[in-house]
Amino acid sequence: MLLLDIYAIKSLLKKTGLEKFNLQLINQLETDFSHWNEFSKTPRHATHYKHGVIELMPCSSQQRYSFKYVNGHPDNTKDGNLCVAAMGLLADVKSGYPLMITEMTILTAIRTAAVTALGAKYLARKNASKLSIIGTGSQAEFQAIAVNSLFPIDEINIYDTDDKAMEKFYNNLSSQFKSIIKHTSISNCVKNADIIITATAAKKSVELFSESDIQPGTHIHAMGGDCPGKTELGASLLKNSRLVVEFSEQSLVEGEVQQLDASSVHAELWQIITQTKPGRENNTEITIFDAVGFALEDYSTLNLVYDLCKNLNIGNEIDLIPSLEDPKDLYGFL
């Protein structure tokens, strides 16, 4: 079985390059979403605590099975810890044997950003060049880089309640983007945006901005609302937009759409990709991708990482399952 720690993933990204890996992952996601009906799918299993949430996210094809363990603890940074930590497993369906265990903290950030870019491909205006990000925590740089892989982003507007978080974002990406503008208000941050990404962490319901704050034709990627009782957009804006989700059964519990009902959902992402339903139809409509994160996205990521690491000889092969001359004699191994 292949074991990948954070340094193996870092090595993979160094060898492939983050931009190339993003494009490969976006393509993998698009392919897997287009085969939506071939997957065994279920909403993630979430256990909530006063500190945060711990989740298990399974998904399976007829060949491979995957799951991710991931947490969400907004106050972890006060103790010097990440808000999100994750690990993933990929297994062979025929034997049930695990193929790989890997870190997924970094990979989750990358796959979440790749999903943003994929959604924008179908829902944003084709000439989108101005990006606004509300919340410049650990996800933000990955988001900007992924969107830039598909769109010619020439201006990034950012807002965060923490000035240090905005400074961190600026220092990390100022050499890659010619214009990064820090704002002291959300309304100024979003008013000229083509694409808006909402990525706040606090587990409560807020209304970050209203329809009057944005221009016609804006695409909004809402990723911060990812559990019951946590939303970032107002119901009025949702009602007046073309609203797309990943998996309705999960999104109606965790996403922005928890404020409304199933009839408010225009489509699931796979329906847009397969052209079962239309994506953006004109340059003036407001589109929203209410993305809470779905297990198929981790399946895509784990499969891509496994295949790349096997080809590049990255990671360590370990004996996790005993190999026996007589598979009925487990006791004899001892």
WOSUL-V521657 format. One record per residue. N is the residue number from 1. RES is the residue in one small letter. OMEGA is omega in whole degrees, -180 to 180 (none if undefined). Layout:
BEGIN
n;res;omega
N;RES;OMEGA
N;RES;OMEGA
END
This chain:
BEGIN
n;res;omega
1;m;-178
2;l;177
3;l;-179
4;l;174
5;d;-176
6;i;-179
7;y;174
8;a;178
9;i;176
10;k;178
11;s;178
12;l;-178
13;l;176
14;k;-177
15;k;-178
16;t;-172
17;g;-176
18;l;-178
19;e;179
20;k;179
21;f;177
22;n;-178
23;l;177
24;q;-178
25;l;176
26;i;178
27;n;179
28;q;178
29;l;-179
30;e;178
31;t;-178
32;d;177
33;f;180
34;s;176
35;h;-174
36;w;-174
37;n;179
38;e;-176
39;f;169
40;s;-171
41;k;176
42;t;173
43;p;180
44;r;177
45;h;-176
46;a;173
47;t;-174
48;h;177
49;y;177
50;k;-180
51;h;-174
52;g;-177
53;v;172
54;i;-172
55;e;169
56;l;-173
57;m;-179
58;p;175
59;c;-176
60;s;166
61;s;177
62;q;-179
63;q;-174
64;r;179
65;y;177
66;s;165
67;f;176
68;k;168
69;y;-179
70;v;177
71;n;170
72;g;-177
73;h;-172
74;p;-176
75;d;-177
76;n;-177
77;t;178
78;k;179
79;d;180
80;g;-180
81;n;177
82;l;175
83;c;-178
84;v;173
85;a;-173
86;a;171
87;m;-177
88;g;178
89;l;174
90;l;-176
91;a;175
92;d;-176
93;v;-175
94;k;-178
95;s;-174
96;g;-178
97;y;175
98;p;176
99;l;-173
100;m;165
101;i;-175
102;t;167
103;e;175
104;m;176
105;t;177
106;i;-178
107;l;177
108;t;178
109;a;-179
110;i;-178
111;r;177
112;t;178
113;a;178
114;a;177
115;v;176
116;t;-179
117;a;180
118;l;178
119;g;180
120;a;179
121;k;-177
122;y;-171
123;l;179
124;a;173
125;r;-174
126;k;-178
127;n;-178
128;a;-178
129;s;-179
130;k;-176
131;l;174
132;s;180
133;i;175
134;i;-175
135;g;-176
136;t;175
137;g;-171
138;s;180
139;q;-161
140;a;-178
141;e;179
142;f;179
143;q;-178
144;a;-177
145;i;-179
146;a;179
147;v;180
148;n;179
149;s;-180
150;l;-177
151;f;180
152;p;-176
153;i;179
154;d;178
155;e;176
156;i;175
157;n;-175
158;i;174
159;y;173
160;d;176
161;t;180
162;d;-180
163;d;-180
164;k;178
165;a;177
166;m;179
167;e;176
168;k;179
169;f;-179
170;y;-178
171;n;-178
172;n;-170
173;l;-176
174;s;178
175;s;-178
176;q;-179
177;f;-172
178;k;-178
179;s;173
180;i;-174
181;i;178
182;k;-177
183;h;178
184;t;176
185;s;179
186;i;-177
187;s;177
188;n;-179
189;c;-171
190;v;-166
191;k;-179
192;n;-173
193;a;167
194;d;178
195;i;176
196;i;174
197;i;176
198;t;-172
199;a;179
200;t;-172
201;a;-175
202;a;-176
203;k;177
204;k;179
205;s;179
206;v;171
207;e;-173
208;l;178
209;f;-179
210;s;-179
211;e;-179
212;s;-179
213;d;-173
214;i;-178
215;q;176
216;p;178
217;g;-180
218;t;171
219;h;-180
220;i;173
221;h;-177
222;a;-176
223;m;-176
224;g;177
225;g;-172
226;d;176
227;c;180
228;p;178
229;g;180
230;k;178
231;t;-176
232;e;-176
233;l;179
234;g;-179
235;a;-179
236;s;178
237;l;179
238;l;-178
239;k;-176
240;n;-177
241;s;171
242;r;-169
243;l;-179
244;v;179
245;v;176
246;e;-175
247;f;-170
248;s;-177
249;e;179
250;q;-175
251;s;-180
252;l;177
253;v;-169
254;e;-169
255;g;175
256;e;-175
257;v;175
258;q;178
259;q;-176
260;l;177
261;d;-174
262;a;-178
263;s;-180
264;s;-179
265;v;177
266;h;-176
267;a;165
268;e;-173
269;l;-178
270;w;179
271;q;176
272;i;-178
273;i;-179
274;t;179
275;q;172
276;t;174
277;k;-177
278;p;171
279;g;176
280;r;-178
281;e;176
282;n;-174
283;n;-179
284;t;-178
285;e;173
286;i;177
287;t;178
288;i;169
289;f;-179
290;d;-170
291;a;-180
292;v;-175
293;g;-177
294;f;-171
295;a;178
296;l;180
297;e;176
298;d;175
299;y;180
300;s;-178
301;t;-179
302;l;179
303;n;178
304;l;-179
305;v;180
306;y;-178
307;d;179
308;l;-177
309;c;175
310;k;-180
311;n;-177
312;l;180
313;n;179
314;i;178
315;g;-177
316;n;173
317;e;-179
318;i;176
319;d;179
320;l;180
321;i;-180
322;p;175
323;s;-171
324;l;173
325;e;176
326;d;-176
327;p;176
328;k;-175
329;d;179
330;l;-179
331;y;-179
332;g;177
333;f;-178
334;l;none
END
